[in-house]
Amino acid sequence: MYFSFGATRASLITFADEAQVEFHLDAYTDKRDVLNALSFMQRGGRTNTQAALAMANNEVFTANRFAIT
């Protein structure tokens, strides 16, 4: 996987009882940094997929985040 500004981007939303943005699309431009961030993510609780999808729509995939063009 190739990461560079203007190419591939990654964001992470964890969701259990509640959803939380762990990092936005503009946080990392290097594959190793993304994989390192992912290796520390773990949440306990129920699976609240609806909250995660709403958070992605409202907080990650928005025009005011400079990573989205």
C-alpha positions in Angstrom: 0.0 0.0 0.0 1.4 3.4 -1.0 0.6 6.5 1.1 1.4 10.0 0.1 -0.3 13.3 0.3 -2.7 13.5 -2.6 -2.8 9.7 -3.1 -4.0 7.0 -0.7 -5.3 8.1 2.7 -6.6 6.3 5.8 -8.8 7.3 8.7 -9.8 5.2 11.7 -13.1 5.3 13.6 -13.3 2.9 16.5 -16.8 2.0 17.6 -18.1 0.1 20.6 -20.8 1.6 22.8 -19.8 5.0 21.2 -17.9 5.9 18.1 -14.6 7.9 18.2 -12.4 9.2 15.4 -8.9 8.0 16.2 -7.3 9.7 13.3 -8.5 11.7 10.3 -7.5 11.3 6.6 -4.8 14.0 6.9 -3.1 12.5 9.9 -0.6 10.1 8.2 1.1 10.0 4.8 3.3 6.9 5.5 2.2 3.3 5.6 4.3 2.5 8.6 2.8 5.3 10.6 -0.7 4.1 9.8 0.1 0.5 10.7 1.7 1.6 14.0 -1.4 3.6 14.9 -3.6 0.7 14.1 -1.6 -1.7 16.2 -2.6 0.2 19.4 -6.3 0.5 18.7 -8.7 -1.7 20.7 -12.1 -0.9 22.2 -14.5 -2.9 24.3 -18.2 -2.8 24.3 -21.1 -3.4 21.9 -20.9 -2.9 18.2 -22.4 0.5 17.3 -21.9 0.5 13.5 -24.6 3.2 13.0 -22.7 5.7 15.2 -19.5 4.9 13.4 -21.1 5.5 9.9 -22.7 8.7 11.1 -19.4 9.9 12.5 -17.6 9.1 9.2 -20.2 11.1 7.3 -20.2 14.1 9.7 -16.6 14.3 10.8 -14.3 12.5 8.4 -15.8 12.9 4.9 -16.5 16.6 5.1 -15.5 19.4 2.7 -14.0 21.5 5.6 -11.3 18.8 6.2 -8.5 19.9 3.9 -7.8 16.3 2.9 -11.1 16.1 1.0 -11.2 17.6 -2.4 
